[in-house]
Amino acid sequence: MQVPMQITFRDIPKSDAVEADIRRHAVKLEEFCDYIVSCRVTVEVSAGHKHQGKLYSVHIDLKAPRDEISSTRHHENEDVYVAIRDAFDAVKRRLQDYVRKQQGQKKLHKPVPATGQ
């Protein structure tokens, strides 16, 4: 990354373990696409239902040349590590589409077998 990664914690105390997990996921994205310009990750506690525990919400914004890639929704879960994993999986899929488009490749679908007689 050209710009250092920015991790923001809202309404929760900063955790070194959570920050290390976020950086580990970001390194995997950088191995997949080496021209990421910047990455911003926001971890917060969202207002959950009263019968549930805390819901952790994670949102990711990536900047690549000529495009911005972000998780389209806040990924929420009672386990912060699961919310982080889900958010990075969503961004990874969008980043794969971006890289594929930059390389001029088209998404190939499996042929559907003919049915009937």
C-alpha positions in Angstrom: 0.0 0.0 0.0 1.2 3.5 -0.8 -0.6 5.0 2.1 -0.4 3.4 5.6 -3.5 1.4 6.6 -6.0 3.3 8.8 -7.9 1.4 11.4 -10.6 3.2 13.4 -12.4 1.8 16.5 -15.7 3.5 17.4 -17.5 2.9 20.7 -15.0 0.1 21.6 -11.6 0.2 23.1 -8.6 -0.4 20.8 -7.5 -4.0 20.7 -4.0 -5.1 19.5 -5.3 -8.6 18.7 -8.2 -7.2 16.6 -5.8 -4.8 14.9 -3.3 -7.7 14.1 -6.2 -9.7 12.6 -7.2 -6.8 10.4 -3.6 -6.3 9.2 -3.3 -10.1 8.5 -6.4 -9.9 6.3 -5.1 -6.8 4.5 -1.8 -8.4 3.7 -3.7 -11.3 2.0 -5.5 -8.7 -0.1 -2.2 -7.0 -1.0 -0.7 -10.3 -2.1 -3.7 -10.7 -4.5 -3.5 -7.2 -5.8 -0.2 -5.4 -5.3 -1.4 -1.9 -6.5 -3.8 -1.0 -3.7 -3.3 2.6 -2.8 -4.9 2.8 0.6 -7.1 0.9 3.0 -9.5 2.2 5.7 -11.2 -0.2 8.2 -13.8 0.9 10.7 -14.8 -1.4 13.5 -17.7 -0.3 15.7 -20.4 -1.6 18.0 -23.8 -1.1 16.3 -27.1 -0.6 18.2 -28.3 -4.2 18.4 -31.5 -5.7 19.8 -32.0 -5.8 23.5 -32.1 -9.6 23.6 -28.8 -10.1 21.8 -25.3 -9.2 22.8 -23.1 -6.5 21.2 -23.1 -6.6 17.4 -19.7 -5.6 15.9 -19.9 -3.9 12.6 -17.0 -3.7 10.1 -16.7 -1.5 7.0 -13.8 -1.5 4.6 -12.8 1.1 2.0 -10.0 0.3 -0.5 -8.6 2.7 -3.0 -7.1 1.4 -6.2 -5.9 3.3 -9.3 -9.0 4.8 -10.9 -11.5 3.1 -8.6 -12.7 2.8 -5.0 -13.7 -0.6 -3.7 -15.6 -0.9 -0.4 -17.8 -3.4 1.4 -21.3 -2.5 0.3 -22.8 -3.0 3.7 -21.6 -3.1 7.3 -20.9 -6.7 8.2 -22.3 -7.4 11.6 -21.8 -10.3 14.0 -21.5 -10.9 17.7 -18.0 -12.1 17.2 -15.7 -9.3 16.0 -13.4 -11.7 14.2 -16.3 -13.2 12.2 -17.4 -9.7 11.2 -13.9 -8.9 10.1 -13.6 -12.1 8.1 -17.0 -11.5 6.3 -16.1 -7.9 5.5 -12.7 -8.9 4.0 -14.3 -11.7 2.0 -16.8 -9.3 0.5 -14.0 -6.8 -0.4 -11.9 -9.6 -1.8 -14.7 -10.7 -4.2 -15.1 -7.1 -5.4 -11.3 -6.7 -5.7 -11.2 -9.9 -7.8 -13.8 -8.4 -10.2 -11.7 -5.2 -10.4 -8.5 -7.0 -11.2 -10.3 -9.2 -13.8 -11.7 -6.1 -15.4 -8.3 -4.3 -15.4 -6.7 -7.4 -17.1 -9.5 -7.5 -19.7 -10.7 -10.9 -18.7 -14.4 -11.9 -18.7 -16.0 -13.9 -16.0 -16.6 -17.4 -17.3 -19.7 -19.3 -16.3 -20.0 -23.1 -16.3 -22.0 -24.3 -19.3 -25.5 -25.5 -18.4 -26.1 -29.0 -19.5 -29.0 -29.5 -21.9 -32.1 -31.0 -20.4 -35.0 -32.7 -22.0 -35.2 -34.8 -25.1 
